[in-house]
């Protein structure tokens, strides 16, 4: 089972706004129950080309319309790069991110905790991955 987590960079610091993250850490989960483990497989760059703002602001709100076809196409790029994942962990996801994940078979798991690193988040959420 593969799980994507939005991260800032190779430090694997969680980036809560999935649609605007610079990168995705892709983990492989193995085991079951309390014996689940997670292994980092790779870091993938967010393929969106319409992100013209500084990525340090994960609270960013876009000024464009969410029904804009070009904007939806950018989100679709993100869905395609994650289509081999079973889950994505997010703090925030707009309706276009949610739609593209659904269309690509990627389930969204919302994270509301405070852990800053992706591996700690995976351990907290392990029971939610079926």
Secondary structure, 3 states (H helix, E strand, C coil): CEEEEEECCCCCEECCEHHHCCEEEEEEEECCHHHCEEEEEEEEECCCCCCCCCCCCCCCCCCCCCCCHHHHHHHHHHHHHCCCCCEEEECECCHHHHHHHHHCCCEEEECCCCCCEHHHHHHHHHHHCC
